[in-house]
Amino acid sequence: MMQEKKLIEFLNANVEQYNQPSFIKDDPISVPHLFTKKQDIEIAGFFAAIFAWGNRTTIINKATELMQLMDMSPFQFCRQHTETDLKKLLHFKHRTFNTTDLLYFIEFFKFHYAKHKSLETAFTMHGDTVEMMLTGFHHYFFSPGDTPARTKKHIATPERKSTCKRLNMFLRWMVRQDDKGVDFGIWKKISPSQLICPIDLHVARVARRLHLIQRKQTDWQTALELTEYLRTLDKNDPVKYDFALFGLGAIEPGLKGLKLS
């Protein structure tokens, strides 16, 4: 492994490079940054996170298109839409996410916000750990009514050993708060120290190159293993290193020429 001090300096430098306002415009987090109302940020952020696989420009464009179909007022749309409003969505599609899935998501938001002021409680009502929150959220999300079988694949759960990358990324956006202006920090019942690092193939590749994880497969246990290591670097804010690992893996070949020992 790289010398511990050198590794920390390397990762911290990359956190500083990517955890900047200039990061926002080319990342899906730019979509919730279009809004100021808490519930609009939550809904826009949730869709942007769920859409976040594949090309980032396409993700941003499709999530923005959906916000425009919702008249740039997603909270009001989900709570007060009419049948005519819903007809505007009939041809919306992003990869395997289609109108059937979208209409169910809107039904869930209408159900949840009828009883709660924030989407935060959809997670925190289920337990004290992120694993419990994500597991409980999955069951809660599909509780309002008849669920299309195809829609369940869009909400991950640790029960299926998923890394839950997109939901963990969404939680990072909502929970982390610093002076950089990228993450929102609008949820206060979850501590940044509790968060689990989003991990996908890009992040996993970088983490293995740096010997941060040993597990061969990339699943929920791998996300826990990576986060436990990151907590040894910063116990209060381990997921800030998502900026470094994602940036090194997906944005530029940041490990070229790096000597590992």
N, C-alpha and C positions, 0 to 999 in steps of 0.2 A: 504494500500500500504506500501511497505517497506519504511523506512525513506529515504528521497530523497538522502541524502549524502551516505548512505549505498548502495542504488541502483546504484548510479553513480559509486561508487568504485567497486562494484561487476561487473558491465558491462564493465567498463574500464579494469579491470583485465582480463576478458575473451577476450576482443579485443586484448590485448597484447599477450595472450596465442596463439591465432589462426592467428593473422596478422603477421606471421613470414614465412621466406623462407621454413621452414619445412612443412608448410601447403600445399605448391604447389603440391608436387608429388602425393598426394592422392586426388586432386581436379581437376575438368575439366579445371581449369585455367592453368593446366600444359601443355595443348595442344598448346595454343598460345605461351607459353613460349619456345616452340621448335624453334621459329623463331625470327629474328631480323628486317626484313624488315617490315615497317609499314603496308603495305597492306596485307602481309601474316599474320601478327598478327591479323588484323581486320577480315579476312576471316576465319582463324582457330578459332578465338575466337567466331565468330558468330555461326559457326557450333557446336562448343563445348557447347555453351550456349543453342542453340536450342535442342540439344540432351539431355540436362540435366534434365531428369526425370528418377527416378528409381535408380538402383545400380550405385554408382559412378565409380567403377572399370570398369563396362561394358560401361559406358558413355565415359570414357577416352580411352578404347580400341577401341571402334567403331569410335570415332573422329580421333584417331591416324591412324587407318586403312584407313579412307578416305583420310587423308593427304598423306599417302603412295601411294594410288591409284592416287593421283595428283602429284606424283613424288616429294613430299615435297616442292613443289613450287605452292601453291594454287593460288596466284595472276596470275602468268604466265599461269597456267592451265586454269583459268577462262577466261583470255583474249585471249589466242592463241590456245586453244584446237582444235583438228581435230576430225572428225567423228570416226576415229580409237581410239583416246584417250577416247572418250565418251563410247566406247564399253567396256572399262575396268570397267566401273561403273555399268554395267547392272544387276549385282547380289547384289549390295550393299543394305543393309536394316538395320535399327535400330528401333526396335519396330514398330510403325505405320508409320515411315518415310521410304519411299521406293525410287526406282529409278526415278519414275515419279516426285516426290517432289525434288529430288536431281538435276535432269536435269533442272527443273525450277529455282531453286536457282542459279545454274551456269549461266543460261540465264540472270537472274537479275544482277548478279555481272558483267557480260560482258557488259550489258547495262549501268550500273551505272559508272563503271570505264572508260568507253569510254569518259565520259564527266567530271568526277571528280577524283581528286587525292586521296581522302580519303572517307571512308564510313561515316565519321562524317556528311558530308553535307546531306546525305540521311535522317538524323534526324533533323538537325538544320534548314533546309530550310522551315520547316513547322510551326515555331512559337518559342516562348520564354520559354514556360513551357514544362516539360517532358510529360505531358498529351497531349499537342498539338503535340509534336514531335512524340510520339508513334502512335497517331491517324493518323497523316500525313504520317508517315513511312508505316503504313499498306496499305494505299491507293497507295502510291508510289511504294511499293514493287510489287504490283500486276498490275502495269500500263504498263509494256513493251509489253505484248502480251496476247495471249490466256492463261488463267490461269486454270490449272486443278482444278476442284472444291474441290478435296480432299486436295489440298495443302494449302488452306486458313486456315485450322485448325492449321497449324504449326506456324503461325505468329499471336500473340495475339494483341488485341487492347482494350483500355479503353472503346471504343464505345460499346463493348459487355460485359462491366463490369468485364472483366478479370483482375486478379492481375498483369498480364504481368510480372510474376516473372522472366522468363528467359531473356527477353529483358532488364529489370531493372538490372539484374545481369550483362549482357553484358555491359551496360552503366557504371556500377560501375567499371568493369575491365578497360574500355577504358579511363575513366575520372579521377578516384581517383588517387592521387599521394602522396606518403609519402616516408619515407626512409626505408621502410620495404621490398620492392622489390616484393610484391605479385601483386598488381594492377599496371597497366602500365602507366596511366596518359599521354597517347599520344594524347588525344583530348583536345583542349584548348578553344573551343567555348562554351562548357558547363561547368558550375561551379559545383564542388562537392556539394555545398550547394543546388543546384537544384534537385539533384538526389532523386529518390523514392526508399525506402528500398524494396528489393526483399522479397516477403512473400509467403510462401507455408504453408502446414499443419504443418510442424515441427516448423517453425518460429512463426506461429500464435499460436500454443499451448504454446510455451514459453512466448510469449508476453501476452497472457491472464493470464497465471499463475502469471506473474509479474504485472498484471493490467495496462499494457501499452496501451491496446486497450479494448474497451467495446463492439464493434460491434460483433454480434453473427455470421454472415456469413463471409466468407473470399472472398473478392472481391476487386475491384479497390478502393472503398471508404475505405476499411480496410487498404489497403496499404498507402493511404493518411493519415488516422488517426494515424497509427503507425509512419510514417515519421514525422508528426507534433509533436508528443511527443518526438521523438529522436532529433528534432531540439531544443527542450528546454534543452537538454543535451549538444549538440554541434551544434550550428547554421551553422557553416561553413562546417562541415563534418558529417552530421547525419548518413550517410550510413556506416560509419566505424563500427557501431554497428551490421551490418549484420554478421560480423565475430562472435560476441558474441552470437547472437540469433541463428544463424545456428549451431554453434559449440555446444551450450547447447542442442539444439533440436535433431540434427541428428548424431552427432559424439559420444557424451557420455551423460549419464543421469546426467547432471550438476545441476539439480534442486533438486535432492534427498536430503532430510534433510534440505533444505533451509527454513527458517522461514519467512513467509510473514505476514505482519500486515496490 
